[in-house]
Amino acid sequence: MPRLSATDAARSFSELLNRVLDGEEIEITRAGAPVAVIGPPRARFLSADRFRELVASAPRVDDEFAVDLAAIRREVEAPREPWPS
């Protein structure tokens, strides 16, 4: 893992973030001692049980939901490019 001093990390923070964006983890040191590791965010997953709890605690859909949804879809123009990049 590459190392940078806190001073160098501060001086080249934009470049450091670009490296992290590319998937690299970088150790930050102060006076030669490691103080932090900067890297891409770790994915957070829910367990199946927690997902079921969240779904069960969500408000119930009322009878007018489908009617409201259909009205919204009629009012909103579909995107011209379904996969913009």
MDAnalysis code that builds the backbone (N, CA, C; Angstrom):
import MDAnalysis as mda
import numpy as np

u = mda.Universe.empty(255, n_residues=85, atom_resindex=np.repeat(np.arange(85), 3), trajectory=True)
u.add_TopologyAttr("name", ["N", "CA", "C"] * 85)
u.add_TopologyAttr("resid", np.arange(1, 86))
u.add_TopologyAttr("resname", ["MET", "PRO", "ARG", "LEU", "SER", "ALA", "THR", "ASP", "ALA", "ALA", "ARG", "SER", "PHE", "SER", "GLU", "LEU", "LEU", "ASN", "ARG", "VAL", "LEU", "ASP", "GLY", "GLU", "GLU", "ILE", "GLU", "ILE", "THR", "ARG", "ALA", "GLY", "ALA", "PRO", "VAL", "ALA", "VAL", "ILE", "GLY", "PRO", "PRO", "ARG", "ALA", "ARG", "PHE", "LEU", "SER", "ALA", "ASP", "ARG", "PHE", "ARG", "GLU", "LEU", "VAL", "ALA", "SER", "ALA", "PRO", "ARG", "VAL", "ASP", "ASP", "GLU", "PHE", "ALA", "VAL", "ASP", "LEU", "ALA", "ALA", "ILE", "ARG", "ARG", "GLU", "VAL", "GLU", "ALA", "PRO", "ARG", "GLU", "PRO", "TRP", "PRO", "SER"])
u.atoms.positions = np.array([
    [0.847, -1.175, 0.000],
    [0.000, 0.000, 0.000],
    [0.893, 1.239, 0.000],
    [0.628, 2.171, -0.899],
    [1.440, 3.390, -0.932],
    [1.228, 4.238, 0.324],
    [2.267, 4.987, 0.682],
    [2.210, 5.854, 1.861],
    [2.458, 7.294, 1.434],
    [1.754, 8.208, 2.093],
    [1.972, 9.637, 1.910],
    [2.000, 10.290, 3.277],
    [2.848, 11.290, 3.415],
    [2.807, 12.064, 4.652],
    [1.537, 12.909, 4.638],
    [1.084, 13.324, 5.799],
    [-0.102, 14.179, 5.881],
    [0.107, 15.460, 5.087],
    [1.312, 15.992, 5.129],
    [1.618, 17.215, 4.379],
    [1.482, 16.981, 2.881],
    [2.066, 15.887, 2.380],
    [1.963, 15.587, 0.949],
    [0.522, 15.288, 0.544],
    [-0.204, 14.620, 1.409],
    [-1.611, 14.326, 1.111],
    [-2.408, 15.621, 0.998],
    [-2.135, 16.569, 1.884],
    [-2.840, 17.854, 1.839],
    [-2.471, 18.636, 0.578],
    [-1.217, 18.601, 0.216],
    [-0.755, 19.345, -0.971],
    [-1.325, 18.779, -2.270],
    [-1.562, 17.497, -2.294],
    [-2.026, 16.862, -3.541],
    [-3.349, 16.121, -3.302],
    [-4.244, 16.751, -2.555],
    [-5.475, 16.074, -2.161],
    [-6.324, 15.664, -3.364],
    [-6.430, 16.526, -4.364],
    [-7.232, 16.192, -5.543],
    [-6.664, 14.960, -6.251],
    [-5.345, 14.909, -6.396],
    [-4.706, 13.744, -7.012],
    [-4.924, 12.498, -6.154],
    [-4.827, 12.658, -4.834],
    [-5.056, 11.547, -3.917],
    [-6.467, 10.993, -4.113],
    [-7.465, 11.882, -4.210],
    [-8.844, 11.431, -4.415],
    [-9.007, 10.721, -5.751],
    [-8.309, 11.174, -6.778],
    [-8.365, 10.488, -8.070],
    [-7.802, 9.074, -7.965],
    [-6.736, 8.917, -7.220],
    [-6.149, 7.587, -7.028],
    [-7.124, 6.681, -6.282],
    [-7.781, 7.241, -5.262],
    [-8.776, 6.476, -4.501],
    [-9.940, 6.101, -5.415],
    [-10.356, 7.034, -6.259],
    [-11.433, 6.765, -7.212],
    [-11.087, 5.590, -8.115],
    [-9.814, 5.437, -8.421],
    [-9.346, 4.319, -9.241],
    [-9.218, 3.022, -8.442],
    [-9.583, 3.055, -7.157],
    [-9.594, 1.848, -6.346],
    [-8.402, 1.659, -5.422],
    [-7.503, 2.619, -5.400],
    [-6.294, 2.497, -4.599],
    [-6.565, 2.879, -3.134],
    [-5.909, 2.205, -2.212],
    [-5.906, 2.590, -0.797],
    [-4.557, 3.206, -0.500],
    [-4.570, 4.315, 0.244],
    [-3.331, 5.038, 0.526],
    [-3.234, 5.271, 2.026],
    [-2.077, 4.919, 2.589],
    [-1.829, 5.131, 4.012],
    [-1.270, 6.537, 4.221],
    [-1.831, 7.249, 5.172],
    [-1.381, 8.594, 5.508],
    [-0.578, 8.505, 6.802],
    [0.594, 9.143, 6.797],
    [1.462, 9.095, 7.976],
    [1.703, 10.497, 8.523],
    [2.018, 10.546, 9.796],
    [2.446, 11.792, 10.446],
    [3.684, 11.444, 11.259],
    [4.754, 12.148, 10.990],
    [6.040, 11.872, 11.642],
    [6.434, 10.414, 11.454],
    [6.093, 9.866, 10.265],
    [6.473, 8.501, 9.933],
    [5.549, 7.422, 10.460],
    [4.610, 7.790, 11.342],
    [3.699, 6.799, 11.915],
    [2.363, 6.822, 11.162],
    [1.806, 5.656, 10.860],
    [0.519, 5.622, 10.164],
    [-0.594, 6.191, 11.039],
    [-1.420, 7.050, 10.441],
    [-2.549, 7.632, 11.188],
    [-3.886, 7.371, 10.510],
    [-3.873, 7.038, 9.211],
    [-5.138, 6.805, 8.511],
    [-4.879, 6.046, 7.223],
    [-5.937, 5.426, 6.748],
    [-5.934, 4.819, 5.427],
    [-7.115, 5.408, 4.681],
    [-6.846, 5.959, 3.520],
    [-7.904, 6.522, 2.685],
    [-8.112, 5.575, 1.519],
    [-9.370, 5.160, 1.335],
    [-9.684, 4.232, 0.257],
    [-11.132, 4.355, -0.158],
    [-11.518, 3.592, -1.174],
    [-12.903, 3.623, -1.640],
    [-13.844, 3.177, -0.524],
    [-15.071, 3.667, -0.538],
    [-16.024, 3.238, 0.490],
    [-16.304, 1.747, 0.360],
    [-16.515, 1.126, 1.484],
    [-16.854, -0.288, 1.484],
    [-18.368, -0.426, 1.295],
    [-18.755, -1.419, 0.515],
    [-20.186, -1.654, 0.297],
    [-20.823, -2.108, 1.604],
    [-22.008, -1.619, 1.832],
    [-22.746, -2.026, 3.032],
    [-23.970, -2.831, 2.591],
    [-24.086, -3.999, 3.140],
    [-25.193, -4.878, 2.785],
    [-26.071, -5.106, 3.999],
    [-27.341, -5.283, 3.738],
    [-28.284, -5.619, 4.794],
    [-28.466, -7.130, 4.824],
    [-28.646, -7.652, 6.000],
    [-28.991, -9.069, 6.088],
    [-30.432, -9.229, 5.605],
    [-30.787, -10.437, 5.235],
    [-32.160, -10.703, 4.787],
    [-33.147, -10.385, 5.901],
    [-32.791, -10.721, 7.155],
    [-33.692, -10.438, 8.274],
    [-33.910, -8.937, 8.445],
    [-32.834, -8.153, 8.332],
    [-32.965, -6.696, 8.483],
    [-33.790, -6.106, 7.348],
    [-33.605, -6.630, 6.132],
    [-34.388, -6.157, 4.989],
    [-35.872, -6.437, 5.226],
    [-36.179, -7.637, 5.711],
    [-37.583, -7.971, 6.001],
    [-38.155, -7.048, 7.069],
    [-37.361, -6.718, 8.095],
    [-37.823, -5.793, 9.134],
    [-38.143, -4.424, 8.547],
    [-37.266, -3.936, 7.676],
    [-37.489, -2.628, 7.067],
    [-38.734, -2.617, 6.187],
    [-38.908, -3.661, 5.389],
    [-40.089, -3.740, 4.532],
    [-41.353, -3.823, 5.377],
    [-41.310, -4.616, 6.438],
    [-42.488, -4.758, 7.304],
    [-42.830, -3.451, 8.016],
    [-41.819, -2.608, 8.282],
    [-42.073, -1.361, 9.009],
    [-42.454, -0.204, 8.093],
    [-42.368, -0.423, 6.777],
    [-42.715, 0.643, 5.826],
    [-44.219, 0.890, 5.862],
    [-44.632, 2.123, 5.591],
    [-46.068, 2.409, 5.581],
    [-46.781, 1.582, 4.503],
    [-47.994, 1.220, 4.781],
    [-48.782, 0.438, 3.827],
    [-49.234, 1.326, 2.670],
    [-49.340, 0.743, 1.502],
    [-49.801, 1.452, 0.320],
    [-51.326, 1.525, 0.383],
    [-51.872, 2.737, 0.181],
    [-53.330, 2.870, 0.221],
    [-53.940, 2.566, -1.148],
    [-55.252, 2.547, -1.205],
    [-55.961, 2.167, -2.426],
    [-55.723, 3.136, -3.580],
    [-55.394, 4.369, -3.290],
    [-55.216, 5.375, -4.330],
    [-53.802, 5.395, -4.920],
    [-52.913, 4.588, -4.388],
    [-51.524, 4.617, -4.834],
    [-51.397, 4.346, -6.334],
    [-52.036, 3.282, -6.819],
    [-51.930, 2.936, -8.244],
    [-52.488, 4.047, -9.119],
    [-53.569, 4.674, -8.678],
    [-54.164, 5.774, -9.433],
    [-53.195, 6.954, -9.483],
    [-52.605, 7.294, -8.335],
    [-51.643, 8.397, -8.280],
    [-50.420, 8.104, -9.153],
    [-49.923, 6.898, -9.092],
    [-48.750, 6.518, -9.869],
    [-49.033, 6.615, -11.366],
    [-50.184, 6.149, -11.786],
    [-50.543, 6.231, -13.201],
    [-50.632, 7.687, -13.650],
    [-51.183, 8.561, -12.815],
    [-51.292, 9.979, -13.156],
    [-49.909, 10.609, -13.284],
    [-49.012, 10.283, -12.392],
    [-47.646, 10.818, -12.445],
    [-46.958, 10.358, -13.722],
    [-47.102, 9.088, -14.065],
    [-46.447, 8.564, -15.264],
    [-46.970, 9.235, -16.527],
    [-48.250, 9.609, -16.540],
    [-48.805, 10.307, -17.705],
    [-48.245, 11.718, -17.810],
    [-47.978, 12.358, -16.669],
    [-47.513, 13.747, -16.649],
    [-46.022, 13.888, -16.949],
    [-45.249, 12.878, -16.632],
    [-43.795, 12.957, -16.775],
    [-43.396, 12.348, -18.113],
    [-42.639, 13.115, -18.878],
    [-42.173, 12.631, -20.175],
    [-41.101, 11.566, -19.969],
    [-41.190, 10.514, -20.735],
    [-40.199, 9.442, -20.648],
    [-38.851, 9.973, -21.133],
    [-37.767, 9.520, -20.547],
    [-36.450, 9.983, -21.001],
    [-36.195, 9.555, -22.445],
    [-35.567, 10.432, -23.194],
    [-35.254, 10.109, -24.589],
    [-34.154, 9.058, -24.673],
    [-33.189, 9.179, -23.778],
    [-32.068, 8.239, -23.726],
    [-32.202, 7.435, -22.441],
    [-32.589, 6.144, -22.517],
    [-32.833, 5.391, -21.288],
    [-31.575, 5.129, -20.459],
    [-30.400, 5.171, -21.066],
    [-29.159, 4.927, -20.340],
    [-28.177, 6.050, -20.590],
    [-28.459, 7.237, -20.057],
    [-27.509, 8.331, -20.289],
    [-26.171, 8.049, -19.608],
    [-25.126, 8.532, -20.230],
    [-23.798, 8.339, -19.620],
    [-23.022, 9.611, -19.663],
])
